[in-house]
Amino acid sequence: MTLTDMLLLGGAGLMAGVVNAVAGGGTFFTFSALVGVGIPPIAANATSSVAVWPGSIASMAAYRQEVVAHGRRFALLGVVSLAGAAIGAWLLLRLEDAQFRVLVPWLLLVATLLFAFSPRLTAYLRARGRRERQEQVAEQAAGAAGGGGAVSHIAGAVIQFLVAIYGGFFGAGMGILMLAALAVTEGDDFHRINAAKVLLSVLINGIAIVLFIADGLVRWPAALIVMATCIAGGYLGVVVAKRVPVEWVRRFVVSVGAGLTAWFFLVP
């Protein structure tokens, strides 16, 4: 690994830590930088997952009260997340790098679009959650019993299972997809939804990482560089969050995502 490679990886990790602390989207930087220094796409994906995982654990620690308070509610989603992530990682490991390289621009495109429209998606889901809660209260007041809650929980588990498969396979944009899945069961309680998202992200990435390490995919020197600078970027991101509007950061990440998507489409 050359000094230039180390600087590129360090810069990508620092940027990923900053944007993850403010608005999310750090995978765009880490994955692309790892590919840029010559790491094969599948190994780059695995290495990126390892490098950003400590940040997820730190976020989970910040939500420890919500996780403890609602642990039982998250149990089913945790089980299906582990199963889905294992399947997603297993599917990735069955591919050749050339096959995965064909999928990468499409995966980045999906992630970029999700990130670009996430404010509207979040607003829609929260509004829908409020309507559903109001309808449930009205039905209970009218004495209308129903199994809507059970159906809602089953639907949420199925959607979360599919999201976890995607997360184990690639992961960029997973958090936004997860918010949609959680809105089915958790309504408009933002703190509970976000706590569940953070916890499930740790589980999804954790099981995928175990499989990636067992398969020998992780490039540890690169992973440690990105990990260290990503942690530093997370602290810097707190400062940025106080001085730079979140929407500016979001637009920057979307622009980077769009540029990287175009690059992966155009460069063989």
JOGI-V137442 format. One record per residue. N is the residue number from 1. RES is the residue in three letters. OMEGA is omega in degrees with one decimal (999 if undefined). BURIAL is + if it has 9 or more other C-alpha atoms within 8 Angstrom, else -. Layout:
n res omega burial
N RES OMEGA BURIAL
N RES OMEGA BURIAL
This chain:
n res omega burial
1 MET -178.1 -
2 THR 177.1 -
3 LEU 178.4 -
4 THR 178.2 -
5 ASP -179.2 +
6 MET 178.6 +
7 LEU 178.6 -
8 LEU 179.8 +
9 LEU 178.6 +
10 GLY 178.0 +
11 GLY 179.0 +
12 ALA 178.4 +
13 GLY 178.5 +
14 LEU 179.8 +
15 MET 179.2 +
16 ALA 178.8 +
17 GLY 179.7 +
18 VAL -174.9 +
19 VAL 176.9 +
20 ASN 179.3 +
21 ALA -175.3 +
22 VAL -172.2 +
23 ALA -176.1 +
24 GLY 178.2 -
25 GLY -176.8 +
26 GLY -179.3 +
27 THR 177.3 +
28 PHE -175.6 +
29 PHE -174.0 +
30 THR -178.4 +
31 PHE -176.9 +
32 SER 178.9 +
33 ALA 179.3 +
34 LEU 174.9 +
35 VAL -178.1 +
36 GLY 179.0 -
37 VAL 172.8 -
38 GLY 177.4 -
39 ILE 179.8 +
40 PRO -172.9 -
41 PRO -177.9 +
42 ILE 177.2 +
43 ALA 177.5 +
44 ALA 177.9 +
45 ASN 179.3 +
46 ALA -178.9 +
47 THR 177.6 +
48 SER 179.4 +
49 SER 178.9 +
50 VAL -173.7 +
51 ALA -175.6 +
52 VAL -175.9 +
53 TRP 179.1 +
54 PRO 177.6 +
55 GLY 177.7 +
56 SER 178.9 +
57 ILE 178.4 +
58 ALA 178.0 -
59 SER 178.9 +
60 MET 178.3 +
61 ALA 179.1 -
62 ALA -179.3 -
63 TYR -172.3 +
64 ARG -179.6 -
65 GLN 179.1 -
66 GLU -179.7 +
67 VAL 179.4 +
68 VAL -176.3 -
69 ALA -175.1 -
70 HIS -175.9 +
71 GLY -178.7 +
72 ARG 178.9 -
73 ARG -177.3 -
74 PHE -172.3 +
75 ALA -179.2 -
76 LEU 179.5 +
77 LEU 177.6 +
78 GLY 179.8 +
79 VAL -178.4 -
80 VAL 177.6 +
81 SER 178.0 +
82 LEU -179.7 +
83 ALA -179.2 +
84 GLY 179.8 +
85 ALA 178.6 +
86 ALA 178.4 +
87 ILE 179.8 +
88 GLY 178.3 +
89 ALA 178.5 +
90 TRP 178.0 +
91 LEU 178.8 +
92 LEU -178.1 +
93 LEU 179.3 +
94 ARG -176.9 -
95 LEU 168.0 -
96 GLU -180.0 -
97 ASP -179.7 +
98 ALA 178.9 -
99 GLN 179.7 -
100 PHE 179.6 +
101 ARG 177.2 +
102 VAL -177.8 -
103 LEU -172.0 -
104 VAL -178.6 +
105 PRO 178.5 +
106 TRP 177.1 +
107 LEU 177.3 +
108 LEU 178.3 +
109 LEU 178.1 +
110 VAL -179.5 +
111 ALA 179.6 +
112 THR 178.9 +
113 LEU 177.3 -
114 LEU -178.7 +
115 PHE -178.6 +
116 ALA -175.6 +
117 PHE -177.0 -
118 SER 178.0 +
119 PRO 178.9 -
120 ARG 179.7 -
121 LEU -179.7 +
122 THR 179.3 +
123 ALA 179.5 -
124 TYR -177.0 -
125 LEU 179.4 +
126 ARG 177.3 +
127 ALA 178.9 +
128 ARG 177.6 +
129 GLY 178.0 +
130 ARG 179.6 +
131 ARG -179.2 -
132 GLU 178.5 +
133 ARG 179.6 +
134 GLN 178.7 -
135 GLU 178.8 -
136 GLN 178.7 -
137 VAL 179.6 -
138 ALA 179.3 -
139 GLU 179.3 +
140 GLN 179.0 +
141 ALA -179.8 -
142 ALA -180.0 -
143 GLY -178.3 -
144 ALA 176.2 -
145 ALA 178.3 -
146 GLY -179.8 -
147 GLY -178.0 -
148 GLY -178.9 -
149 GLY -179.9 -
150 ALA 179.1 -
151 VAL -179.8 -
152 SER -179.8 +
153 HIS 178.0 +
154 ILE 178.8 -
155 ALA 178.9 +
156 GLY 179.4 +
157 ALA 179.2 +
158 VAL 179.7 +
159 ILE 179.4 +
160 GLN 177.2 +
161 PHE 179.7 +
162 LEU 177.1 +
163 VAL -179.7 +
164 ALA 175.5 +
165 ILE 177.5 +
166 TYR -179.1 +
167 GLY 177.4 +
168 GLY -178.1 +
169 PHE -177.3 +
170 PHE 170.5 +
171 GLY -178.6 -
172 ALA -177.8 +
173 GLY -177.8 +
174 MET -177.7 +
175 GLY -179.9 +
176 ILE 176.0 +
177 LEU -178.5 +
178 MET 176.6 +
179 LEU 178.0 +
180 ALA 179.6 +
181 ALA -176.8 +
182 LEU 179.1 +
183 ALA 179.1 +
184 VAL -175.1 +
185 THR -171.7 +
186 GLU 177.1 +
187 GLY -172.6 +
188 ASP 177.9 +
189 ASP -172.1 -
190 PHE -175.9 -
191 HIS 178.0 -
192 ARG 178.9 +
193 ILE -177.1 +
194 ASN 177.2 +
195 ALA 178.2 +
196 ALA -179.6 +
197 LYS -179.5 +
198 VAL 179.9 +
199 LEU -177.4 +
200 LEU 176.2 +
201 SER 177.7 +
202 VAL -180.0 +
203 LEU -177.8 +
204 ILE -179.9 +
205 ASN -178.6 +
206 GLY -178.8 +
207 ILE 177.5 +
208 ALA -179.9 +
209 ILE 178.6 +
210 VAL 180.0 -
211 LEU 179.7 +
212 PHE 179.4 +
213 ILE -179.9 +
214 ALA -179.6 -
215 ASP 178.3 -
216 GLY -175.9 -
217 LEU -170.8 +
218 VAL 174.5 +
219 ARG -168.4 +
220 TRP 178.0 -
221 PRO 178.6 -
222 ALA -179.0 +
223 ALA -178.0 +
224 LEU 177.5 +
225 ILE -179.3 +
226 VAL -179.0 +
227 MET -177.7 +
228 ALA -178.6 +
229 THR 177.1 +
230 CYS 176.6 +
231 ILE 177.4 +
232 ALA 178.5 +
233 GLY 177.5 +
234 GLY 176.7 +
235 TYR 178.4 +
236 LEU -179.7 +
237 GLY 177.2 +
238 VAL 177.8 +
239 VAL 179.6 -
240 VAL -177.7 +
241 ALA -179.2 +
242 LYS -173.3 -
243 ARG -176.5 -
244 VAL 178.2 -
245 PRO -179.2 -
246 VAL -177.3 +
247 GLU 176.5 -
248 TRP 178.8 -
249 VAL 179.7 +
250 ARG 179.9 +
251 ARG 177.7 +
252 PHE -179.8 -
253 VAL 178.3 +
254 VAL 178.5 +
255 SER 177.5 -
256 VAL 179.0 +
257 GLY 178.9 +
258 ALA 179.0 +
259 GLY 179.0 -
260 LEU 177.0 +
261 THR 178.8 +
262 ALA -179.5 +
263 TRP -179.7 -
264 PHE 175.4 +
265 PHE -171.9 -
266 LEU -176.7 -
267 VAL -178.4 -
268 PRO 999 -
